[in-house]
């Protein structure tokens, strides 16, 4: 079919079908008698490619010999054996890569529980030692290598084992500060280069923070020491224990259990429709950010979501690069551009969060997620529900009200959540996009004065009893009703 468009004509189709039948039988025989089916192409190597080449060449050659001995290849173009070789080889290579990818995904799911709260790492030096180190760390889920720093400017933005070279070692403090703004704490610096290759500026960066653990791969035991499950790993896991809803939160959610289930369906539907409608807007904003601010167009921040689980919140970039200096990083107000101010004022930088909604990490309406550093010691019931793109606090002052007032407004929403309240918040959000934030102090004071309805202790006790009985209570109710 690739060689001759007349493949389906009656006088040619039987000849082509005969040739394809021979190729199919010989191809299956070659697969069954070789070890090609046992190869999993996690990382393509020369021996794997030679195995694919041998199988494809053997299949094409045997097919051509058998077909020529029977039909003299009448009606078959002479380039078909070559096409057979390339098609068969491509199918073998593609199937091996898909098989390897599926295996990697299966392994990542099994290791996700272990790798969720491991420490974050920066690697200095883009070389073979760094490549092997990243592979070992990924295989054993012994850490999370965020990026690579290398002094060679020609390697900037190159990718090594899935990690991007984002800067030079002299920019270490600035890059660590950038990650901290996004809610990521860098716990370890791994130096893949030799000590003698480090400049004095790099040494000053490494010595500036005594709490940062530095490890040299060129020293014996460096990798083994990192992979050991030491006290730091236990401390990190202990600090990331999941949040447990209080009995009050369980009671409040149970009061409107039907709506909270329906809310997820509404979120997915609305987010999908908005993403389709806003594609032209996203393209324009993305191009404007790329030309006016720089790359990357979309950045992420680590936020605290439902039940205390951390997730990465997406936004369009609004800040300029922090600069090339080695001193204190500039203030955020000095880095925001006119375009960034416009995107923040119009909330266009929040559009990528619709992807967070589809991923199940956020809702259209709900309490705004906070950075880990801004999370108050007493979270109340804010973390009992999915965080939202907009919320009751955002349409009643946003950044112009105090954290205590925001918390009270968010709790008011959780106590009174309903479809019509969400519609009201969406309407007020549209008004805020036009008029901007302004403190609605009377409404805030009224909410604080009224406060959320307190749960009845008797109802709360009965709810706890019902949760404890579980399915047994449900079955008994069914029998009584029947």
N, C-alpha and C positions, 0 to 999 in steps of 0.2 A: 504493500500500500504506500509506503514511503517512496518507493522507486518508480511506480507506475500507477497512474490514476485509473487505468483501465482494469484494475484488479477484479472488479465485480462483473466484468463482461463474461458471458457464458463460455466463450472459447478459452478464457485464461483462468477462470476461477478454479477449475478442477486441478490445473497444474500448480497454481499457488497453494491450494489446499493440501495437495499431496506433499509439496515441499515443507509446508508448516507442520504437517503431521509427523514427518520424519524428524524435523527439528525438535518437536515437542517430546517425542519418544527418546531421542538421544539426549536432550537436555535433562530429562528426568533421570535417565540412567547415569549421566555424569554427576548429578547432584547426589544420588544415592551411593555412588561408589567413591566419592571424594569426601574430604573433611570440611568443605566449604560451608556446609550448614551449621557446623559447630563454631564458626567464627562469629564473635560478637564485636562489632566495630565501635567500641567505646571511643578509641582514639585511632584514627587511620594511620597505619604504619606501612612501611615498604613490604614486609612479608605478607601482610593481608592483601595489599594491592596485587602482588605477584600471584597469590592464590586465585583471586578473582580473574586475573588475566589468563591464567592457565585454563581455568574452567571455561571461560568464554571462548578462547581460541580452540580448545579441544572440541567443544560443541559445534562451533562453526565449521571446523575442518571435517569432522566426521559426517555432519549433515551434508556438506558439499560432496564428499566422496560417495556416500550412499546414493544421493539423488542423481549424481552424474552417472553412476554405474547402472541405474535403472532407466532414467529418462533422458540422459545426456543433457540435462538442464534445458530442455526445450521449453521455450516461452518464459524462462526465468532470466531476468537481466543478470549480467555478470557481476554487478555491484552488490547483489543481494547477500552473498556470503559475508562480505565486509559489513553490511548493515546488520546482519545477524550477530556478528561478533560484538558490535557496539551496543545493540539493543539488549542482548543477553547480559553483557558485562554491566551495563547501566542498571538493569533490574537487580542483579546480584548486589551491586554496591549500595543501591538505594534501600533494598530490604535489610541489608546488614546494618546500615546506619539507623534505620527505623527501629530495628530490634535493639540496638545499643541504646538508643534514646529512651525506649520504653523501659529498659532495665535500669537506666539511671533515674528515671522518674519513680520507679518502684522503690529503689534504694533511698531516694530522697524522702519519700513519704514515711518509710520505716525509721529514718533517722531524724525526722523533723522534731519529734519530741525532745530528743537529746540536744539538737543543735539550736533550739529556739533561744536559749538564754546564755549561750557561750560568749566569751569575750570577743571584742572587736579588735582587729589587727591592721596595722599599716606595714607594708614591706618596703624597705629601702634597697633599690637595685633591681633592674629588670634583666636578669640573667638566668642561666640554667638552674642555679641553686634555688632562685626564687620560684621557678617553674615547678621543680620537684617538691619544694616546700608546700606550695599552694595545692598541688595534687594530693599530698599526704593529708593536709588539713581537711580538704574536702572529703576524702575517702573515709576518714575516721570521725568526721564532725567534731574536730578538736578546736574549732574556732571559726571566726567569720572574717576572712581577709577582705577588707573594704576596698583597698586600692593599692597602687604601687607608686613610689616616688623614685625618679631617676634623674641624675645630673645631666644626661645627654638630651639637649632640647629637641633633637630630631625624633626622639621616641615619644614625645608628648602626644597623648590621645591614642597611642598604639595599645593593643589589647594582648595580654599574656594570660593564657588559661582563664579567660573570661573576666580578668581584672584589668581596668584601664590605668594607664600611666597618666596621672592627673597633675603632676608638678615635679619640682625638684626637691631634694632633701632640705635645702635651705628654707623652703616654704612650709616646713613641718608644723610650726606653731600656728600659722595662719590657717592651714588645712584642718588641724585639730579643732581650732576655734569654729570653723565652718561646720564641721560635723556636730559639734556641741550645740550650735544653734538649731540644728535639725533634730536634736534629741538623741544623738549617737555619741556615746562616750568611748573614746579609743583607750583601750586598756593596755595594749602591748605594741611595741615597735620592734620589728624583726629586721635585722640588717643582713641582707644577703650578700652585700659587697664586703671586701676586705677592709679591716680597720684603716689601713694606710690610704685607702681611696677616699676616705671621708675628709671633707674640707673643715676648716676651723669653724665656719659658720654652722655647719651641720653638727659638730661637736657641741657648740654652744646651745643649739636647740635641744639636743638630747639631754644635756645636763641641766636645762632650765627648770624642768619639772621632776622633782624627786619621786613623786608618786607614780610616774610612768615607768613601766618595766621594759627594759631594753634587752634584747637577745641577739647574739651574733651566731649565724649559721656556720661560720668558719671554725668555731670552737666546738670541741667534741662534746656531745651530749646536749647540744642546743635544742634540737627537735624533740628528743626524748624528754627533756625537762619541760618543754611546753606542753607536750601531750599528757604529762602526768596529771592526775586529778588532785591538785593541791588545794590548800585552804582557800585560795582566791576564788577557785571555781565554785566551791561550796557557798562562799559568801555571796557570789553573784547570783547563784540559783536561789538562795534564800531571800535575796532582795527582790526577786521576780516572781514570788508566789502569787497564784491567781487570786483575784478579789472575790470574796464570797458575799452574796447579797444578804442583807439583814432580813429579819422576819418582817419588819415594816415594809421593806421593798417588795418582798414576795407577796405580801398582802395587797399592796397597791397594784402590782402587775396582775394579780389574780382577779381583781375587781373588773378589769377591762381586758381579760385574756383574749376574748374573741377579736377585739379591735387590734391588739398588738400582733396577732397572727395575720390579720387582713392587711395590716400596715406594710408588711414586707412585700406582699403582692403589689400593693399600690406603688411602693418605692421602685420596684423593678420596672413596672410599666411606665411610670412617669420618667424615670431616668433614661430608659431606652428611647422614648419618644423625644425627649429633650436633646439627647446626643445626636439623633438624626437631624433634628431641626437646626441645631447649633453647629453643625459641621462647617458651614461657610464662615461663621464667626470664629470658630476655633482655628481655621486655616489663616484668617486675617490676623488674629491675635498672635498666633505662632510665628508667622513671618515678621510681624512687627517686633516681637521680642527678640527674634534671632538677629534682626538688623539693628535694633536700637539698644539692646542690652547685651546680647551675646548668648553663647551656648553654655549649658543645656537650656532648652526652651522650657521644659517642665522639670521642676525639682520636687524633692520630697522632704517631709519632716516626720519624725517619729512622734506619734501622739498616743494618748491613752484612750482606749475605746471601751466597749461593753465588757463588764466583768474584769476590768483592769488589764485586758489584753492589749499589748502594743501593736500598732499597725502603722503603715507608711501613708501619710496623707499627701495627695498630689495637688500641686498648684502651678500656674504659670509663673515664671521667674519675674520678680519685680526689682531685685537689687543688682547693682553693678558688682563686678569682681572686687574683692577686698584689697587689691593692690599688690605690689611686688615687694613692699618694704618688709624689714625684719623687726620693726618695732611693734607697738601696740596696735591691734587691728582697729580700723576706723569705725566710728559710730554708725549705726544703721541709718540714721537720718542723712548722713553724708553720702551714703551709697545709693539711696533711692533716686531714681530718675523721674523726669516728668511723665514718661510713659508708665513707669511703675506706679506713680501717684494716681494716674488716670485709671489703671487697671484695678487698683485697690478701691478707689472711690466708687467705681461702677460695678465692683464685685466680679469683673470678668476673669480675674485670676483664680476664682473659685470653680470655674467650669470643669476642670479635670476631676474634681471630686465626685462627679457623676459616675466615674469609673469605680471609685471606692464604694458607691452605693450598689453598683452591680456586683461587686465582689463580696457584698454582705458585711462590710466593715462599717458602713455609715448608713444613715437614713436621710431622706429629704428634709424632714423636720425633726429636731431633737436638740439636746444640749450640745454646744460647740465643744469639740475635743480639745484638750489642753496638752501642752508640752509636758514631759515628765517633770521638768524643773518647776513648772507652774502649778503642778497638781497639789491642792491643799491637803494637809494631814488628815482632815475629816472630810471625806468625799460625800457623805450623806447618801442620797439615792441617785446621784447623777450617773454613776457607772452601772446602774441596773438596766439601762436601755442603750440602744445604739446611738452614738452621737450623730448630730445632724449638720447639714450644710447651713440651714437657717434655723432659728428657734425663737421662742418667746422673749428671751433676753436680747437677742440681736435686733428685734423690731421695737424694743423699748429702751434704746439707748446705746446698745452695742459696747464700744470701747469707752463711752462717756460715763458709764456707771461703775460702781465699785465691784470688786469680786464678790463681796457678800451679797450685794443686790442681784448680781448675775445668778449666784447660787440659789437665792430665794425664788427668782423668776423661773429657773430651770425646774426646781422642785414643784412649783405651781403647775407647770406644764405637765410633768409626769403624773401628778395627782388628777389632773383634769383632761388628759389626752382624749381626743375624739376626732372624728373625721371633720366636723365643722370647725373645730379649733385649728386644725391643720390648714384648712382652706382659708381661715381668717389670717393665719400667719403668712401664708403665701401671698395674700392680697396686701398685707402690710409690708412684706418684703419688696414687692413691686413698687410700693410707694417710697420705701427707703432708697431704692435704686435711683429714683428720680430726684428726691429731695435731699438725700444724704442722711447721716446719723444726726439725731438731736435728742437730747435727754427728755424723755417723757416722765418728768419727776412725779406728777400727780398720779399717773397710772402705776408707776413703780411703788410710790408710797401706799397706794390703795392695795396693791398686791401684798406688800409687806405687812400691812395692817390686818388684812383679812387672813393671810397665811393659808397654807394647805390644810385640808380637812384631816384631822387626826384620826387614825384608825381606831375602831371600837375594840377594846381589849377582849371582850367576849368573842367577837367575830374573829379576832386574830388568833385566839386560842383554838377556836373550832377549825380555823384554816390549818394551823399546825397539826392538829389531830388528823385532818383529812389528808394532808401531805404524808404523814407518817403511815396511815393505813394503805395508801396507794391504790393499786388495782383491786385489792380485795374489797375496799369500800365502794368502788365503782360498780363491781359485779353485784354487790348486795343491793345497791340502789336500783340496778336494772331489774333484779328479781322482784323487788317491792313494786316498782312501777308496772312490771308486767302483770 
